[in-house]
Amino acid sequence: MTNKNTIAAKLDVDVIRKDFPILKRKVNGQSLVYLDNAATSQTPQQVIDAIVDYYQNYNANIHRGVHSLSQEATDAYETAREKIRAHFNIGKRHEVIFTSGTTHAINLVASGFTHFLKEGDEILVSALEHHSNIVPWQMLCERTGAKLRVIPMTMNGELKMEEYHRLLSERTKLVFCNHVSNALGTINPIEGIIGAAHKVGAAVLIDGAQAAAHIKSDLQKLDVDFYTVSAHKMCGPTGVGILYGKEKWLNKLPPYQGGGEMIAEVTFEKTTYANLPHKFEAGTPNICGGIAFGAALDYMNTIGFEAISEYEDALVDYATEQLLAIDGLKIYGTAKHKTSVVSFNIEDIHPYDIGTILDKMGIAVRTGHHCAQPIMDFYQIPGTVRASFSFYNTMEEVDKLVEAVKKAKSMLL
Amino acid sequence: MTIQEIQEEIVDEFSMFEDWMQRYEYMIELGKSLPLIDGQYKTEDHIIKGCQSKVWVHAEMKDDKVVFTADSDAIITKGIIAILIRVFSNQKPQDVINASTDFIDEIGLKEHLSPTRANGLVSMIKQLKLYAVAYQAQLN
């Protein structure tokens, strides 16, 4: 049994909760219990303040103005880039490309690889992917004649690594896998995936969208070629994220979008492109978003990722234990290494019905296929109820979830 | 009964409930009692697009009236369909086409539905009316 009281030592959740104004609100007359953190995390006051400060004090376009405000905004934006570099231990600051989020970052790479692939080449993707991670590669295959091959998964929701090794060959040009599965919470063994891919000369893109809020990754040590992150999954605002790419790859990839900022010189005959990172940052970026992303990293690092993951592990262990005590409840995704996600169904009840009743009780969960239909097809289910926990959730909220699920079950069966 | 009368009856029934819980319990009961669609019609062709849970609807003409049967894999959705079928089934196509749907707001159904369910509700009503339009065109 997990002891509810022994794990809070490193992290004072009562203090942390005060930083999140939204946690005070009522939903359907009930205190909000927010358990949809894998979809988007909530925003602490410190990040909200950074956003307000930007618009109140130094809102200006960056990298081009002669005036002071523009310089201040540029400094703040580039400071944020530096914070991101340092957080992920990225070698060079210009290897951090600001994007609108993970989807944009993946599309940027997929678009660039059009030039490097030909018929007969292969792209490997994991069976655990989000739609945003499948469709760009399918489109890339259509453009180039390359073939998409899938690394299969086990019933536990783990990748079959022996199958992965079997699929790898000199035809493999790119391997794509998420660091953590959004639907099941599985933490994939990316060190092994990256190492094996490099042995056959393939590049590796790891989608860190679900991982970055829980695991502080050292990207140089991982030796990954590309890594993507969305700020809104880790206490930052929506509409901003990064693509990390090794310098050699970013130099090779052609620009993704044309526009201002990404050029060195333009005549009607020829344009030469700007250096990294600006080559991939056409147009006015989400300046405020980038700055707020930096503030979000500051906030999370102040609490500390070790304390965060330890606390979240305790939450998910407790939730798993309590939920499994409900008769007929089945959890999908029981990998040995997983983040704080519990994806479940109750026998003979549709996940939407459970989600609807939970919402009435103030509990926010995600229901449906979680944009990962292939995983749902694998388990032959229409979807699941997914509760995903963050460091600001409490054991009492887990209890409320469990009580609400019991209530929903008694109403629906 | 006319569509209008049935709608008033439903509004009356829902006005007796004190909270959302009772409303949902009632809708779940309605869902459980929904006459099921014939198995042969539970195909892709009969699925209503725009609903996040699966909804199948079949329509046929009996005498001069259009008869709807339906099913869903989610029970609350089934309850909603049961209400719609009670209102629109066994009515003349022209009456279905002309019917107002204000009763949905009056029973507070929309505000108690998640946005995805509310969209699904709109799709369902649209589909029922489309069937009625098709049958009316045959009659003309």
Interface residues (C-beta under 8 A of the other chain):
Chain A: N28 I349 H350 Y352 D353 G355 T356 I357 D359 K360 G368 P382 M411 L412
Chain B: W20 M21 Y24 E25 I28 Q52 S53 K54 D73 A74 I75 I76 T77 H112 L113 S114 R117
